[in-house]
């Protein structure tokens, strides 16, 4: 289902069905639903809000944890009404006013344990989601009111307001995405807390996957997605599918306004004057990160007035809906308590026209603002926000230039991948807890493995590894470029292991190397096509925090091949961890006997390399050997922020 362009030079009609359907499904997960079956039978889908409230009753009253559970539970119930309203959305005749967030009313309890912090994160994310979904619902109704009144100016203004609301929900740092991530963090925290052993906790955990699916189902109908199709002339075109794509079209900003005209183009065809919007454009200057007690310097100086006039600034920094916390373009503000909060700036021009922009202030617990750094000699340092630091591990008396990766899990424990030692698990104080070696994982799987290449930790604490299987010692023949003796790599594998190393399973074979194996004079020999320049890289791996899917780039892979050529893949694959289904997100580079060429993929253009990020984790183009060289050059390897 989507927004269908019926003919050229006609404004694309809006189809609300995808949003209403996904909103109804989300309501069903929040509130529960009873489905009647034949012969008088019925089946009940449990309510997430009720299950969360039931677990909250197991928490001792008067505690901070009880307070966070009560706060999230209240917003959970309130969200049911908001999304039911979204499914109805009648036009609002009072459309000449904007719907803003109002009083968000954050909780103010302390949070010192992992479960308290997870409950706080969920409560704040749901508070933001409740405010943003209410504004979004009202903006849709006001847009429909303006459209019903044939008021093009306010139709465009309410579309801009809707776009702002959607960004607050599903844009970068959006509250629905943060709710998704908070549910994963809550699940993991419960597994580490005595409360997690209760039947109520287990009932809640059973509902989390479908809650996450319901949240994920909202992304496409709300986002800026266009669907490619071929028109009657055989030309590739795009039609809007997500609401933000539809807004882009209506505002006259589509990729081809002749095919997808907006309000400005329709007015021009009708001989009407263009609409000139007098309102200033506000910006908070981005999201801000700081430790409690540290002053943040805010910066709204990039806000603009269409007439070049002067602007005044007023800030809402505590989420109460009033703009009295600070004034000026660059004020300073200090938060005493940790947590993620929505901030807002209201800019006003000399004529009294106003505009409001939103952003986030991420105030972390002191230890969650630290940076974990590893030197080239394997010393691990904890760098504090004030610039002081503590050395956690003694390290080595020499430079260790082997391939390394560093991650920090939700508990603050440190995980280091070293191709000599394996995957080492340190607690937050730098004490070695355990080491998981390739030979251990090989024993679990019954497959010989080479040293681990990359790893990622998902929201449930599972560890995803990329690694080559090991064919044994032999000769790699790169004829006509020479040969050398080494452990022969086989297929690249994506493996998921338990954090204690007790279990492992192969999720997917990632690569289909362009090679052949033979025994020559009693020596195992691997022949490699020298034109396959990406050979030797088992892939970089990250977990998408928005979906839980495993993202792999730079793997020698023929998946997604065009024709029957081998693949030098610097594209990106997305892997469902449950079904192991592989989706080609960005196509790889095609190779044949004459070398590798970047593919031109409409509408993405030519793609030759990848550098993707999810919450600060990057997928970088380059081979394992290139990583070695870079390591030797800088002698200081990897930095990661504890989240």
N, C-alpha and C positions, 0 to 999 in steps of 0.2 A: 504494500500500500504506500502511497506517496502523494505528492502534489503534482498533478498531471498538466503539462502544457498542451492545451487542446489545439491551438493553431498559432502561427506566427503573429507578432504584433498584438497579442492579447495577454492581459495581465494574468499570470498563473493563478488559478483558483486555489484557495486554501482548503486542505482536507485535514480536519482535526482528528480523524479516526485513529491514526497511530499513537498520538499523545494520549487520547482518551482511553485507548485500550491498555497501554502500558501503565497509566495512572490507576486504572481499575485493578490491574494485576497487583500493583504495589499496595493498594488498599486491602486487597484480599490477604496479602502476606501480613500486613500490620494488624488487621482486625480479625482475621480468621474468616472462614466461610463454611457453610454446611451445604453439601450437594445432595439433592434428593435422587434416589435410585429407584428402579422399578420394584414393585411389590412392597412398597412402603419402607424400604431400607434407605439409609443415608450414610454419608461419610463426611466427617468434619476435618477441615484443614485447620490446625491449631493457630492461634493468634500469637504473633511475635510479641506484641505489646503485653499481652496477658502473661506469656511465659517469662518475659523480662521482669514484670512486676512481681510474679511469683518467686523468682529467684531473689529479688530484692527483699522479700519478706524473710528470707533466711539470714539476712545480714543483721547483726545486732543494732537495735535502734539507737539513734543519737550519735552514731559514728559518721565520719566523713564519707565512708563507702556507702552507707545507707543514704546519705544526702545526695550523692551522685546518682545512685540508682533511682531515687525518687524524681530527680530533675529530668533525667532521660526518659523515665516512664511517663511523666506528664507531657513532655513534648511528643512522645510516641503517639499518645492518644490524640493530641491536637493535630498531628500530621494526617490522621485518618480523615478528619473533617476537611482539611485543606485539599487533599487529593480527590476526595469525593466532589468537592466544588469544582476542581479542575475538569472533572469528567462532565460537569453540567455547563459551566461557563456562560450564563446568559449575558446579553449585551448590557452595558452600563451607560445610561444616558448622561451621567455626570462625568464626562470623559475629559474635561478641560482641567484636570489636576492629575499629578503623578502619584502613583502608589510607591512609597518608600518602605524601608524595612521597619521603622518604628522601634519600640523597646524590645530588645532581644532577651534581656533578663537572664544573663549567665549565672550559673551557680558560683558560689564563693567558698566552697569547702577546701580543705587541704587535701593533698594527694602525695603520699610518701611511698606506698608500695606499688609494684607493677600493676596489680589489679585496680587499685584506686586511680592510678594514672590512666589506665585503659578506660575505666568508667567515666573519668573526667573528659577524656578525649571524645568519647561517644556522646556524652551529654552536651558538650559545646558544639559538636558537629550537628547534632539534631536540633539544637536551639537555632543555629544559623540556617539550617534547612527549613525549619518551620517558618522563620521570618521571610526567607527568600521565596518559598513556595507561595506564601500568602500574597507577597508583592506580585509574583508572577501571575497568580490567578486573577488579581485585580487588574493588572495591566492587560491581560487578554480580554477581559470584559470591557475595559475602557477602549481598547483598540476596536472591538466590535461595535461599541457605541459610536465611535468616531466614524467608522466605516458606514454604519447604518445611516448616519447623518450626512454622508457624502462630504465630510470635512477632511480634505486631503492633508492639510497641515497637521492636524492633531492625529490623523491616522499615522503619519510618518513619525511624529513625536512619540506616540505610544508604541510603535514598532521599535524605536530606539530604546525605550524603557524596557520593553520585553527582552530585547537583546542583552541589556544590562542584567536583568533578573536571571536569564538563562546562564550567563557567565558565572553568576554567583552560585548557581546550582551545579553545573556540569563543566564549567570552564576550568582553567588551571587553578588548582586549589579550591575548586567548588565544593560546597557542603555535601552534595550527594556522593562525590568521590571520597571526601574525608569520612563520611559515614561508612562507606564500603570498607575503607582501610581500617577504621575504628572497630568494625565488627571482627575483622581478622585479628587485630591486636587483642580484643577482648577474648576471643576464642583461645589464643595462645596464653594469655594471662590466666585464664581459668584453669588451663591444664597444669599450670605451675602453682596454683593456690589451693589450699584445703577446701575452699568453697566449691571448687570444680569437681569434687568427687560426689556431690549431692545429686540425687535424681533430678531436681529442678534444673541444675546446671547442665546435666546431660540432655534434658528435654530442650533446653534453649539451644545448645550446640547443634542439635539435630535440625533446627530450623534455620541456622545461619546460611547454608548453601542456597536455599531457595530465596532467602532475603537478598543475598548478594546478586542472584540472578535477576530478581525483580528490579533492583537498583540499576544493574547493567542494562536492562531492557529499556530504561528511560533515555539512554544516551543517544541512540540513533535518531529517534523521532524529535529530540530536542536540539540536536547538534547541527553543524553546518555541512551536512553530507549531500552531495550531488550524485545522482545515478547516471552512468554513461549509457547511451543507446544510439542506434543508428537511425537517422531520419529517412524519409522516402527517397532521398538522393544518394543514400549510402554514406553520408557524412556522419562522423562521430559527434554527438551532441551530449549535453548534460541537462538533467532535469532536477529540480530541488526535491529532496527527500526529507531532510530535517528542517525543523522550524527556523533555525538560524539561517539555513540556506534560503528558505522562503523569504525571510526578512531581508537578506541581501538583495534578492530579486526585487522586492517591493520598493526598496530604497533606491533602486536604479543603479545597483553596483554589481550586477551579474557579469559573467565573463563575456557575454555577447548580448547587449541590450536590444539588438534587432530581433533575436530569437526569444529572449527572456526579458521583455520590457518591464520597467517598474512604473511607479506613480509619476516620476518626472517625465519619462518618455510618453506615457499615455496623455499627460497634460499637454505636452508639446504637439502631439498628433491632433489634439482637440483644439489647438490654438489658444490654450490658457497660459497665463504668465507663469514663470517658474516660481517655486516656493522658496523664499529666503527665510531661514530660521534664525531668529535673533539671539538664541540662547548661547551662553558660553559653553566651552567644553572643559570639564573638570578631570583631574587625575590626582590620585594620592601619591604618585611617584613610585608605585610598586609595592610589593609585600616587604615586611620588615621582620628581622630576626634579632633577638637579643635575649640575654639572661635576665632574670628578675633583678630589679634594682639598678639596671643599666639604662641610661638615658638614650632614647631613640631620637635622632634628628629626622623629622618628616620633611618631605619636599614636594609641594604641589605647584612648584614654579613653572612647570611645563603646561599648566592649564592656560587656555587661550580664549580670547574674545573675538568673534568674527569681525567686529568693527575696530579692533586694535585698542580698545579702551582699557582702563585700569580695572582690576578685580580686587574684591575683598574675600577673605578666607575665614571660615569657621569650621571647627572640627568636632566630631562626635567620636571619642576614643574609648568610651566605656560601654557602648552598645545600648544606651538608654533612649536613643532616638532624638536627643536634643543636642544642638551644636554649640555647646558652651564650654567645652573642655580645653580648647586652645584657639588662638587666632593667628593670622599671618601665614605666609606661604611656607615658611620653614621653622615651625615651632619644635621644641623638644618636649618629650613626654617620657615618664618612667612608670613601668608596671611593677608592682611588688609581688604579684602572684603569677605562677606559670599558667599556660594554656593558650590556645589559639582563639583570637577574637577578630571580629569584623570591625574595621575602622572606616570612617567616612569623612569626606571633606565637602563642604558646600561653598561654591564660589558664586559670587554675585557681581554683576556688572553695574555701571553707573545708572542704568535705567531700571534696576531692580529685578532683572531676569536672573534666575538661578539655575544651577545644575549641580547634581550630587554625584560623586564617584566613590567607589568602595575599594577596599583592599584588606589585607590580613596583617595582623601583628602576631607573630609566632613567638611566644614567650616560653622558652623551654625550662625544664628543671635544670639546675646548674649542671648536673652531670650529663644531661642530654644536649647541652650546648658545647661540650668538649669536642675536640677534634683528635682522632686517633691517627698517629703518624708512625710509619716504620722507616727506618733509615736503611741504607744499603748494607749496613753491618748487622741487620736484624734487631737493632734496639727498637722497641715499641714505646712511644711516648704518648702521654695523655696531656694535650695542650688545653689549658683552661681559657675561658673567655677574656680574662684580664691579661693574657699573654704569658702567665706563669705555666710551668709544665712539670710533670713527674715522669721519670723513667720507669717503665713497668717491667721490662725484661732486660737482662744483662747484655744480650746480643753476642756477637762473635768478634774475635780479635782481627778479623779480616773482612774484606768486601765480599758479600755473597751476591753474585750477579745473576743468580738463577731466576727463572720466570716466577713471579709472585702475584698474589691477589690478596686483598684485605677487605673484610666485611665485619660489621658490628650488628648483632642481633637485637631483638626488642628488649632483652634483659640487660643490655650493655656488655655482654660477653663478646670477646674478640675472636674472629676466625681468620686464620692466615693459611693461604694455599702456597706451599713451597714445593717446587718440583724435586727437591732432595728428600724432604721430611714427610711430605704428604699434606693433609689438611689438619692443622693444629688448632685446638680449641683452648683459649685462655679465658679465665674469668676477668671481670672488669678491673681486678687488681694486678693482672698480668701473670697470675699463676697458671701453669699449664694444667689443664683438666684432662685432656685426652688427645690422642693423635689417631686419625683415620688414614690408613695407608692404601695405596692402590692394591697391594696384595690382599688386604682384608676384604676390600670390595670385590676383588677377583674371586676370592673364596666363596663369598655370598652368591655370586652370579654364576660361577663356573666358567668364567671368560677371562683369559689373560688380558691385563690392561697395562698401558704405558702410564707415565706420570700424569696426574690430573692437569688439565689446562686452564679451566676457569670454573667458577661456581657462583651460585646465587642462593639466598635464603628467602623463602616465601613467608607469608604472614602466619603460617602454622608451624614454622620452625623447620620444615623439610629443607633438605639441601639438594640442589640440582647441579650436576656436574657435567662438563663436556670433557671427553677423554677418548683417545684412540685405543682400539683393541690392539693387542701385541701379537704379531705373527712369529716372533722369535728373532734370534740373531741371524743376520744374513747380509746380503749386498743389495743396496739400492742402485739401480743402473739408470742414469739420466742421459743415456746415449743420445746425441754424440758429445755430451758435455762432461762425461766422466762418471765414476761410481765410487761408493765408499761403503764401509762396513758399519752397520748400526742395528738397533732393534727395529724391525720392520713394522711400520704402522698399518693397521687395517682400517675398517670403517670407523668413523667418528660416531660416538654414542652419547645420547643424553640419558643420564642415570639419575634417579632420585633415591637418596638415602635418608634414613632416619638420623636425627642429630646425635644420637648415641652410637651410631654405626652398627646397630643391631640388625638392620634389614636394608635391602637394596633391590631395585628393579630397573630394568632398561625400559625407558619410555619410548625411545625411537632410535633407529639408525638414521643418523643425520646425513651421512655422506655416502656417495657411490664413487669412490676414487677411480680415476681413469688409469688403472694399472693392471698388471697381470703378474702372477706368481709362477715360478718354475724352479726346479732343482737343476743346477748346472755344475757338473763335476763334483757332486755331493754337497754343494753349497746352495742354500735357499736364496733365490734371487728375485727381486721385485723390480719390474720394468715400469717406468713412469713416462707418460707422454710429456715431453719437455715444454710443450705449448701451454700446459695447464699451470699457469703461474701462481694460482692460489693453493697449490698442493702443499700439504703439511700443516694446515690450520684446522683443528677440530671444531673451532667456533667459540665465539664469546657469548655469554649467557647472562640474562637478567630476567627478573619477574616483573611483569606489568602490575603495579599496585592497584590499578583501576579494575582489572579483570581477573587477575590471578594467572593469566596465560604466561607461558614461558617464551621469551623472545630470544632468538639466536641469530647472530649475524656472522658473516665471514667464515662459512664452512664450505669445504670443497664438496660441492653438491650438484647433482643433476636433477634434483626435484625442481619442478617448474621449468624444465628445459623447453626451449623452442626448437623444434626439429629433433634430431638425434645427436646433436653435438654434446660434448662434455661441458661441464660448467665450472667456471672460475667464479664462485659465488661470493660477491660482496653485497648481496641482497640481504633481506631480513625475513626470517621465518617466524610465525607465531604458532605455538603448540599448545593445544588444550591438555592440561595435566591429567584430566580424567579419561578422555577418550584417546589421547595421543595423536589426534588428527592434526596434520600439518597444513597451515595456510601460508601461502607466499604473500607476505605483506608488501615487500618491494622486490621486484624481479631481479634475478642475478645477472651478472655479465655473461654474455654468450662467448664461447670459445670454439674454435675449430682448428684444423691443421695449420692455419695461417696465423694463429694468435687469438687474442681476446679483444672483443669490442663491446663497449657499453651499448645497452639496448635503449631505444627511444620508445617509451611507454606512454601513450596519451592517457590522461592529460597531465602526467607527471613530468614529461620532458625526458631528458637523458639522465640516467642514473649510473654512477660508477663507483660510489663508495658509501659508507654508512657511518653516522655518528649520532646515535639516538640516545635520549635520556629519559629516565623515569624516576622522578624524585631524587635526582642527583646522581643516579647510576648511569654510566655511559657505555655504549657499544662503539668501539673504535675500529676504523679500518686499519688493516695491517696484519702481518703474519707474526707467528710466534717468534721467529728469528728477529724480526724488526723490534719486537718488544724487548728481546734480550739486549740488542744494541742500545736501545734507548735507556735501559736500566743501567748499563755500564757507563753511559754518558753522564747521566744525572746523579747516579749513586744514591738516590733517595727515591723510594718507590712510590707508595700509594697513600693517599689521604682519603678518609671517609668520615662523614659526620654521623654521629649516633642519632637516630630518629626515634 
